[in-house]
Amino acid sequence: MLTYFHRKATVLTPNAGEFLAFLHLRFFIATGWHMQGLIVGWYAYSLTHDPLTLALIGLAEAIPAIGLALPTGYWVDKWDKRKAMQAAVALIIVSAAGTGYLVHDSALQLWGMSGVLWSLLVMIMLNGTARAVYSPAMFSTLGRIVPRENIARASALSSTMWQSAMLSGPLFGGLLYGLYDVEAAAYAVLTLMLLGSGGLLWITAKPPVKQEKSATMIEDLTLGVRFIFSKPVILGALSLDLLAVLFGGVVALLPVFAKDILFVDQKGLGLLRASMSIGSIIMMALLSWKPLGRNAGRQLLWAVAGFGLCILGFASSTMFWLSFALLLLAGAFDAVSVIVRHTILQLETPEDMKGRVAAANTMFISSSNELGAVESGVAARALGTVPSVYLGGLLTLAVVVITAVKNPALRRMSLGDKD
């Protein structure tokens, strides 16, 4: 595996060592993040048996990730990207250490269930704050390491690394939680975060790109959002991804499905959380070998429709392995959306505004993932878990139809060579 990534990095950029350090940072931090998400979700739901608790976890990450996105994007564009990543990783390590303490039995005895739950939400808020800085800094750095002509393949490889983390984090987190205990899994999260921070040692300084024209602070802060809204293809791709995951996302409710519908333990939850990443990795590996080109917009629309159909099937399933297979397929379809979004943002965004555009993108993605978790938890509480997921799948299909009709530019979009 290491030989494969080294060979790929060498082909894509003369800065192969720095690109490998970038991938190292991305993999270990993301693995810890997703492992932490599984641990906190299962632990909190086990204490309360209330899906609204899962909604609060999503809200705790969404508030800082969305609320701070514009000012942090502005700050990242004005500051050294490596220093921004260092600040974000420091917050991530603090959150992992705090979570490790809070899931220990002594914390529950000292603070009580309510105190532990609220304190865990604070740790998740720290993660959301870190993400508001980390995401635009990483996005801006990739374009400074890899030549423009190789951005599509580098984005696919970077996304593959992220999806590998989404697979390994929940999978090993569930195994550690189930075979040992929650404390062992939480200590593993902290270890991964510390390992990931080592990647920063090989990433060189990335000072801000000098802007050719000055603007007011308000104009600078909103530049990323205005840029996205000025590009129908980018706006369409981001909106499609946002609404599909907002309505059709089921990750936040997986503890409920695992415990109360499929009747599996933490190890089963880990497999369910990892299943979408397995599908994503397979698809991203294919797309890194043969990137999307002609008819990419149509392929994107069909992929999101496939995602919605898989969610409808998942809501109907009461068999663990069928549910696993449907989520795997959903992950493969979702990977197409991820690759298209990352590629067009890298190719279309000028270097001097990448931090702010990435911050605006973070607002879209945080809206879909974290607010999707809030929507899932509230809908499950009001309608029941299975009906809420049915409704989400149907709304996802409706979003695809509306987007296809209303955004012909996205429907006709191609990426890279047109041959």
C-alpha positions in Angstrom: 0.0 0.0 0.0 2.8 2.4 0.9 4.6 1.6 -2.3 1.4 2.3 -4.3 0.9 5.7 -2.8 4.6 6.6 -3.2 4.5 5.6 -6.9 1.4 7.7 -7.4 2.8 10.7 -5.6 6.0 10.5 -7.6 4.1 10.5 -10.9 1.8 13.4 -9.9 4.2 15.9 -8.5 8.0 16.6 -8.1 7.2 17.3 -4.4 6.4 13.6 -3.8 7.7 13.6 -0.2 5.5 16.6 0.7 2.5 15.1 -1.0 3.0 11.9 0.9 3.2 13.9 4.1 -0.1 15.6 3.1 -1.7 12.2 2.6 -0.3 11.0 5.9 -1.8 13.9 7.8 -5.1 13.5 6.0 -5.4 9.8 6.6 -4.5 9.6 10.3 -6.5 12.7 11.4 -9.5 11.6 9.4 -9.3 8.0 10.8 -9.2 9.4 14.3 -12.1 11.7 13.5 -14.4 8.9 12.2 -13.4 6.6 15.1 -14.3 9.3 17.5 -17.6 9.9 15.8 -18.5 6.2 16.2 -17.5 6.1 19.8 -19.3 9.2 20.9 -22.5 8.2 18.9 -22.7 4.7 20.3 -21.8 5.8 23.9 -24.2 8.6 24.0 -27.1 6.6 22.5 -26.3 3.7 24.9 -26.8 6.2 27.8 -30.0 7.8 26.5 -31.6 5.5 24.0 -32.9 8.7 22.3 -32.2 9.5 18.6 -32.5 13.2 19.5 -29.1 12.8 21.3 -27.6 11.9 17.9 -29.2 15.1 16.5 -27.5 17.2 19.2 -24.1 15.6 18.3 -24.6 16.7 14.7 -25.7 20.2 15.8 -22.7 20.6 18.1 -20.3 20.1 15.2 -22.4 22.1 12.7 -22.6 25.3 14.8 -18.8 26.1 14.7 -18.1 24.4 11.4 -20.7 26.6 9.6 -20.6 29.7 11.8 -16.9 30.1 11.6 -16.4 29.0 8.0 -16.3 32.5 6.4 -14.0 34.2 8.9 -11.6 31.2 9.0 -11.5 31.0 5.2 -10.6 34.6 5.1 -7.9 34.0 7.8 -6.4 31.0 6.0 -6.0 33.0 2.8 -4.2 35.7 4.7 -2.0 33.4 6.8 0.6 30.6 6.3 -1.4 27.4 5.5 0.9 25.2 7.5 0.4 27.3 10.7 -3.3 27.2 10.1 -3.1 23.4 9.9 -1.0 23.3 13.1 -3.6 25.3 15.0 -6.4 23.1 13.8 -4.6 19.8 14.7 -3.8 21.2 18.2 -7.6 21.6 18.8 -8.2 18.1 17.4 -5.8 16.6 19.9 -7.4 18.4 22.8 -10.8 17.1 21.7 -9.5 13.5 21.5 -7.8 13.8 24.9 -11.0 15.2 26.4 -13.2 12.5 24.9 -10.8 9.8 26.3 -11.4 11.2 29.8 -15.2 11.7 29.5 -15.9 8.1 28.4 -14.1 6.7 31.4 -16.3 5.3 34.2 -14.8 7.7 36.7 -16.1 10.7 34.7 -19.6 9.2 34.7 -19.5 8.8 38.4 -18.1 12.3 39.0 -20.1 14.3 36.5 -23.3 12.2 36.1 -24.9 11.3 32.7 -26.0 14.8 31.9 -22.6 16.3 32.7 -20.8 13.8 30.6 -23.1 14.2 27.6 -22.8 18.0 27.6 -19.1 17.8 28.0 -18.9 15.4 25.0 -20.8 17.9 23.0 -18.2 20.5 23.9 -15.5 18.2 22.6 -17.5 17.8 19.4 -17.7 21.6 19.1 -14.0 21.8 19.3 -13.8 19.4 16.4 -16.2 21.6 14.4 -14.0 24.6 15.2 -10.9 22.8 14.1 -12.7 21.7 10.9 -13.5 25.2 10.0 -9.8 25.9 9.9 -8.4 22.5 8.8 -10.6 22.1 5.7 -9.7 25.3 3.8 -6.1 25.1 4.8 -5.8 21.5 3.4 -7.7 22.5 0.3 -5.4 25.4 -0.3 -2.3 23.4 0.3 -3.1 20.7 -2.3 -3.0 23.2 -5.1 0.4 24.4 -3.9 1.9 20.9 -3.9 0.5 19.3 -7.1 0.7 20.8 -10.6 -2.6 22.0 -12.1 -2.6 19.4 -14.9 -2.6 16.6 -12.2 -5.2 18.1 -9.9 -8.0 15.7 -11.0 -6.0 12.6 -10.2 -4.5 14.1 -7.0 -8.0 15.0 -5.8 -9.2 11.5 -6.5 -6.2 10.1 -4.6 -6.7 12.5 -1.7 -10.4 11.6 -1.5 -9.5 7.9 -1.6 -7.3 8.5 1.4 -10.2 10.2 3.2 -12.5 7.4 2.3 -9.9 4.8 3.5 -10.0 6.7 6.8 -13.8 6.6 6.9 -13.5 2.8 6.5 -10.7 2.1 8.9 -11.8 4.5 11.6 -15.3 3.1 12.3 -14.2 -0.5 11.5 -11.3 -0.6 14.0 -13.2 1.7 16.4 -16.1 -0.7 16.5 -13.7 -3.7 17.0 -11.8 -2.0 19.8 -15.0 -0.9 21.5 -16.6 -4.3 21.2 -13.6 -6.5 22.0 -12.2 -4.4 24.8 -14.1 -1.3 26.0 -14.8 2.3 25.2 -11.7 3.6 26.9 -9.4 1.5 24.7 -11.1 2.9 21.6 -10.8 6.4 22.9 -7.1 6.1 23.6 -6.6 4.7 20.1 -8.3 8.0 18.8 -5.8 10.1 20.6 -2.9 8.0 19.3 -4.1 8.4 15.7 -4.3 12.2 16.1 -0.8 12.3 17.5 0.5 10.1 14.6 -1.3 12.3 12.1 0.3 15.5 13.5 3.7 14.1 12.5 2.8 14.8 8.8 3.1 18.5 9.5 6.8 18.1 10.0 7.4 17.5 6.3 5.0 20.1 4.9 6.8 23.3 4.1 5.5 26.8 4.8 2.7 27.9 2.4 2.6 31.7 2.7 -0.4 33.6 1.3 -0.6 34.4 -2.4 -0.4 38.2 -2.9 -3.8 39.6 -4.0 -3.7 41.9 -7.0 -6.5 44.1 -5.9 -7.7 45.2 -2.5 -11.2 44.8 -1.1 -13.2 45.6 2.0 -13.2 43.0 4.8 -16.9 42.2 4.1 -16.2 41.7 0.4 -13.3 39.4 1.3 -15.3 37.4 3.8 -18.1 36.8 1.3 -15.9 36.3 -1.7 -16.0 32.5 -1.6 -19.8 32.4 -1.4 -20.2 35.0 -4.2 -17.7 33.0 -6.4 -19.7 29.8 -5.9 -23.0 31.5 -6.7 -21.5 33.0 -9.9 -20.7 29.6 -11.3 -23.8 27.6 -12.1 -22.0 24.3 -12.5 -20.2 24.6 -9.1 -23.4 25.8 -7.4 -25.3 22.9 -8.9 -22.8 20.2 -7.9 -22.5 21.6 -4.3 -26.3 22.0 -3.9 -26.9 18.5 -5.2 -24.4 17.0 -2.8 -25.7 19.2 0.1 -29.4 18.3 -0.4 -28.8 14.6 -1.2 -26.8 14.0 2.0 -29.0 16.3 4.0 -32.1 14.3 3.2 -30.7 10.9 2.4 -27.8 10.6 4.9 -28.3 7.8 7.4 -24.9 7.7 9.1 -26.1 9.6 12.2 -28.9 7.0 12.7 -26.7 3.9 12.3 -26.5 3.4 16.1 -30.3 3.1 16.1 -30.4 0.7 13.1 -27.6 -1.4 14.6 -29.0 -1.7 18.1 -32.8 -1.7 17.6 -33.4 -2.9 14.0 -30.5 -5.1 12.9 -29.7 -6.3 16.4 -25.9 -6.1 16.2 -23.3 -4.8 18.6 -20.5 -2.2 18.3 -18.6 -4.4 15.9 -21.7 -4.5 13.6 -22.0 -0.8 13.9 -18.4 -0.4 12.8 -19.0 -2.5 9.7 -22.1 -0.5 8.8 -20.2 2.8 9.2 -17.3 1.4 7.2 -19.5 -0.1 4.4 -20.1 3.2 2.6 -16.3 3.9 2.6 -15.6 0.5 1.1 -17.8 1.4 -1.9 -16.3 4.9 -2.1 -12.7 3.6 -2.1 -13.5 1.1 -4.9 -15.2 3.9 -7.0 -12.4 6.4 -6.2 -9.7 3.9 -7.2 -11.5 3.5 -10.5 -11.8 7.3 -11.0 -8.2 7.9 -10.1 -7.2 5.5 -12.9 -9.9 6.7 -15.3 -11.1 10.2 -14.3 -14.5 11.4 -15.3 -14.4 13.4 -18.6 -17.2 13.7 -21.1 -20.8 13.6 -19.7 -19.5 14.0 -16.1 -22.6 16.0 -15.2 -25.0 13.3 -16.4 -23.0 10.7 -14.6 -23.2 12.8 -11.4 -27.0 13.0 -11.6 -27.4 9.3 -12.2 -25.0 8.6 -9.3 -27.0 10.7 -6.8 -30.2 9.0 -8.0 -28.5 5.7 -7.4 -27.6 6.9 -3.9 -31.3 7.8 -3.2 -32.5 4.3 -4.3 -29.9 2.6 -2.1 -31.2 4.6 0.9 -34.7 3.5 0.2 -33.5 -0.1 0.1 -31.6 0.3 3.3 -34.7 1.6 5.1 -36.6 -1.5 4.0 -33.9 -4.0 5.1 -34.0 -6.0 8.3 -31.0 -8.2 7.3 -27.6 -7.0 8.3 -25.6 -8.2 5.2 -28.2 -6.7 2.8 -28.1 -3.4 4.7 -24.3 -3.6 4.5 -24.4 -4.2 0.7 -26.8 -1.3 0.1 -24.7 1.1 2.1 -21.6 -0.1 0.1 -23.4 0.8 -3.1 -24.5 4.1 -1.7 -20.9 4.9 -0.9 -19.8 4.1 -4.4 -22.4 6.5 -5.9 -21.6 9.2 -3.4 -17.9 9.0 -4.4 -18.8 10.3 -7.8 -20.3 13.4 -6.3 -17.2 13.9 -4.0 -14.7 13.6 -6.9 -16.7 16.0 -9.2 -17.0 18.6 -6.5 -13.4 18.5 -5.5 -12.1 18.5 -9.1 -14.2 21.5 -10.3 -13.3 23.5 -7.2 -9.6 22.9 -7.6 -9.7 23.7 -11.4 -12.0 26.7 -11.3 -10.8 28.5 -8.1 -7.9 31.1 -8.4 -5.0 30.4 -5.9 -5.5 33.7 -4.0 -9.1 32.8 -3.0 -8.9 29.1 -2.4 -9.2 29.4 1.4 -12.4 31.4 1.2 -13.9 29.2 -1.5 -13.0 26.1 0.5 -14.6 27.7 3.5 -17.8 28.3 1.6 -17.6 24.7 0.4 -17.1 23.6 4.1 -20.4 25.4 4.9 -22.1 23.3 2.2 -20.6 20.1 3.3 -21.1 20.8 7.1 -24.7 21.7 6.2 -25.2 18.4 4.5 -23.4 16.2 7.0 -23.9 17.7 10.4 -27.3 19.4 9.7 -28.2 16.1 8.0 -27.5 14.4 11.3 -29.8 16.9 13.1 -32.5 16.4 10.5 -32.2 12.6 10.8 -32.4 12.6 14.6 -35.3 15.0 14.8 -37.2 13.2 12.0 -36.6 9.8 13.6 -37.9 11.2 16.9 -41.0 12.6 15.3 -41.8 10.0 12.6 -39.9 6.9 13.6 -36.5 5.8 12.3 -37.6 3.8 9.3 -40.3 6.3 8.0 -37.8 9.2 8.3 -35.2 7.4 6.2 -37.9 6.5 3.6 -38.8 10.1 3.3 -35.2 11.1 3.0 -34.6 8.7 0.1 -37.7 10.0 -1.8 -36.6 13.6 -1.2 -33.2 12.8 -2.6 -34.7 11.5 -5.8 -36.9 14.6 -6.1 -33.8 16.8 -5.7 -32.1 15.0 -8.6 -35.1 15.5 -10.9 -35.4 19.2 -10.1 -31.6 19.8 -10.5 -31.6 18.0 -13.9 -34.4 20.2 -15.1 -33.3 23.5 -13.6 -29.5 23.4 -14.1 -28.8 22.5 -17.8 -25.2 23.7 -17.4 -24.6 21.0 -14.8 -26.3 18.4 -17.0 -24.0 19.2 -19.9 -20.8 19.5 -17.8 -17.6 17.7 -18.7 -14.3 17.5 -16.8 -10.8 17.4 -18.2 -10.3 16.2 -21.8 -13.4 16.0 -23.9 -12.2 13.0 -25.9 
